[in-house]
Amino acid sequence: MLIVYPLTIYYDGACPMCKSEMETLKETDFDEKLILVDCSNTNLTIPDSCPVSRVAMMERIHAVDANGKWIKSTDVFAAAYAASGYQTIAGLWTHKKLKPLFSKLYPWVANNRHWLSKTPLPYLLTQLLRFSTKH
């Protein structure tokens, strides 16, 4: 999948786990390939080209690249991690054997993201990402 950066990511900023992950990715986005848009902002103006409603954007992560190509779910994570310099992790999202598993797991994670935010998972993910940038 060819992504033309910058990539505008629409995510649930009211979700601590989502917000933490996006902010951590943005920390290493030295080439400014990512533009983060908080969909929980009720005053958000969605581009006319968007194929889904704001409600759908809140349910699953979406993004649009510089050419107007919309992507969602695990494809967004693959592109975002690649843009932030996490090539190995981006490769896991697109790995031919892992992608079907992640595609099935992601809806469960998205549906339970607020509950998962209350667990150590966001902290562990952030620490893992920060650790991987140092080594």
Secondary structure, 3 states (H helix, E strand, C coil): CCCCCCEEEEECCCCHHHHHHHHHHHHCCCCCCEEEEECCCCCCCCCCCCCCCHHHHHHCCEEECCCCCEEECHHHHHHHHHHCCCHHHHHHHHCCCCHHHHHHHHHHHHHCHHHHCCCCHHHHHHHHHHHHHHC
